[in-house]
Amino acid sequence: MQAKKQEITPEQGERAMVEGIMEGSPDAVGVAVIRLDCGCRKMAAVNIDGDPASEIIMFRNQAASICEQCKEDNGDFMRVVQQFISWGTPPPDEKKKKMIMAKVLGTIDETVN
């Protein structure tokens, strides 16, 4: 029996942002969270079709603004260290989750929770 990979969840500082984005995006089924190597985060709500349901929000935990590197390159994808979708309640079914992840993040995690 194969061990199931642990689901990635928002860290404490990200949770409030995820909740705020979800609250402000009535069509959202989840929030894409992209962590960058500098510590900044990019987030956006996604709808059931995997389309944007909010603007992209960039932030850095406990900082007044994003870092200088992100200001210059807008959080270049080459600096992504982790990405996932924090699903709302109730979450979409497994097939829909995989479709949304592939469309939004370009990957399919076979251990989707």
C-alpha positions in Angstrom: 0.0 0.0 0.0 1.4 3.3 -1.1 1.8 6.1 1.6 -0.4 9.1 0.8 1.5 12.4 0.5 0.5 14.9 3.1 -1.7 17.7 1.8 -0.1 21.1 1.7 -2.0 23.7 3.7 -1.6 27.4 4.1 0.7 28.6 6.9 -0.7 30.8 9.6 0.1 34.0 7.8 -1.4 32.8 4.6 -4.6 31.6 6.1 -6.1 35.0 6.7 -5.2 36.0 3.2 -6.8 32.8 1.8 -10.0 33.4 3.8 -10.2 37.1 2.7 -9.7 36.1 -0.9 -12.4 33.4 -0.7 -14.8 35.8 1.1 -14.3 38.5 -1.6 -14.7 36.0 -4.4 -18.2 34.5 -4.4 -17.5 32.2 -7.4 -14.3 30.8 -5.8 -13.9 27.1 -5.0 -10.3 27.6 -3.9 -7.2 29.8 -3.8 -4.0 29.1 -5.7 -1.1 29.8 -3.4 2.4 30.1 -4.9 5.4 30.4 -2.6 8.5 32.0 -4.0 12.1 31.5 -2.9 12.3 35.0 -1.4 9.4 34.4 1.0 6.8 36.4 -1.0 3.5 34.7 -2.0 1.2 35.1 -5.0 -2.4 34.1 -4.5 -5.6 34.2 -6.5 -9.1 32.7 -6.3 -10.1 30.1 -8.9 -13.6 29.1 -9.9 -15.0 25.7 -10.7 -13.8 25.9 -14.3 -10.2 26.7 -13.2 -10.5 30.3 -14.3 -9.5 33.3 -12.2 -12.1 34.4 -9.7 -10.0 37.3 -8.3 -7.1 39.5 -9.0 -3.6 38.1 -8.2 -2.5 39.3 -4.8 1.2 39.4 -3.8 2.3 39.7 -0.2 5.1 38.9 2.2 4.3 37.7 5.7 4.8 40.4 8.3 6.2 42.9 5.8 4.9 46.2 4.6 5.4 45.2 1.0 6.8 42.5 -1.3 10.6 42.3 -1.8 12.6 44.3 -4.3 13.2 41.2 -6.5 9.4 40.6 -6.8 8.9 44.3 -7.6 11.3 43.9 -10.5 10.2 40.5 -11.9 6.7 40.2 -10.5 7.5 36.9 -8.8 9.0 35.1 -11.8 7.9 31.4 -12.1 11.5 30.3 -12.1 11.6 31.2 -8.4 8.6 29.1 -7.3 9.4 26.7 -4.5 5.9 25.4 -3.7 2.4 25.7 -5.2 -0.9 24.3 -4.2 -4.6 25.1 -4.1 -6.3 25.7 -0.7 -9.8 24.4 -1.4 -13.0 25.9 0.0 -15.7 24.0 1.7 -17.2 21.9 0.3 -14.3 21.2 -2.1 -14.9 20.0 -5.7 -14.8 16.3 -6.5 -11.4 14.7 -7.2 -11.8 14.8 -11.0 -12.6 18.5 -10.9 -9.7 19.2 -8.5 -7.3 17.5 -10.9 -8.6 19.5 -13.9 -8.4 22.8 -11.9 -4.9 22.0 -10.7 -3.7 21.2 -14.2 -5.2 24.4 -15.6 -4.1 26.7 -12.9 -0.8 25.3 -11.7 0.2 23.2 -14.8 0.5 20.1 -12.6 -1.6 17.2 -11.4 -0.9 15.9 -7.9 -2.0 12.3 -7.9 -2.5 12.5 -4.1 -5.1 15.3 -4.3 -7.0 15.6 -1.0 
